[in-house]
Amino acid sequence: MKIRKAKKEDIKFLVEIYRRAYSRPKESENWSGDKARELLNFYFDQKTFIGFVAMMDKKVVGAFFSFIKPWHDGFRLGEGELFVDPKYQNNKIGSKLLFKMLKKARERKCSVHELVAYDGIAKWYKKLGLRDSGLNHMEGDINTILKKIEGF
């Protein structure tokens, strides 16, 4: 297995891998090819983008896309997308992508990596030393929120 810097043209291969990785029942996300492409391009086009792809037998099998953001305590590796083709999971590919990303982020003066993860994968991150920050990841339908605000 080889990890290399991501290239814009990798996105055409990564779209389907992303869809397969996240459009599974336990993740309960349903990604179309167009929406996955839009998200990956969003990351790639960030001014402080960092991205790596994992290759096996000259085939792209996963990636980690992220960015660096300034924060009150220095620079942080922002919430990114780490994903591996389900056919290749449980082969330490995700761990190797994470290792490569964290080394690059450290070179670029990041001291903290922040992320949002489903419960199952959060257990893996906690084994690696990440901890709950005390912040809540929240989401809500904008129309519902606007109606509730109007009622105040």
Buried (B, 14 or more C-beta within 10 A) or exposed (E): BEBEEBEEEBBEBBBBBBBBBBBEEEEEBEBEEEBBBEBBEEBBEBEBBBBBBBBBEEEBBBBBBBBBBEEEEEBBBBBBBBBBBEEBBEBEBBEBBBBBBBEBBEEEEBEBBBBEBEEEBBEEBEEEEBEEEEEEEEEEEEEEEEEEEEEE
